[in-house]
């Protein structure tokens, strides 16, 4: 009887020890989550034909990307079919609000609940009724604040802002992407991250982008990028030249950096 008691006590001691060790390792694995070296390529607004017609550039590298849709209620049936085909091929279709307003300006006038109802929930409803599985959200103009980010956590597994700011002097100095910590997804920001623009207007040449991709590999983290329309031979505006896009995909593929969708981050 006494022996059995000691055995039980001994067992309890070890049991508690095992529990403590398990919790400790669980905490380490939660706080030091290791990401695969990856690029998260995203495309915004409603340039459906250009994405659909140029999707062979993604297939060439087996890259899956995310398309953030705004004004979904204005899409034609043909555009909806193209997006459904992109979704069926493994790409992600995501939410970019109903009318593409600047969130902070909008909240100032009608409040956060009004914004959520009019710009977010209504957009979600339309996209879901069109047959899309929605996991992620991108803020028009990258405009957001912490309260809004917290409010959207229950609706989306990932939210994307942007680092682009025409008035930012540091931005105009054109630093390599590797120097922008906020455009990398790590264990501390897997619910919200900013993204770097790679359209022609942002003037991020391959010379600036390549060190950014190298850092993915070196630090085993994910780089978040965004663009708009995919065009052949363009050097202006919110468009990315298909040859530049091919160069980014090709270089990442060459050095073993994967491609993730926003829904893959969490
Ligand atoms: Zn947009």
Boltz pocket constraint, residues with backbone or C-beta under 6 A from the ligand:
constraints:
  - pocket:
      binder: B
      contacts: [[A, 44], [A, 45], [A, 70], [A, 96], [A, 100], [A, 139], [A, 140], [A, 141]]
      max_distance: 6.0
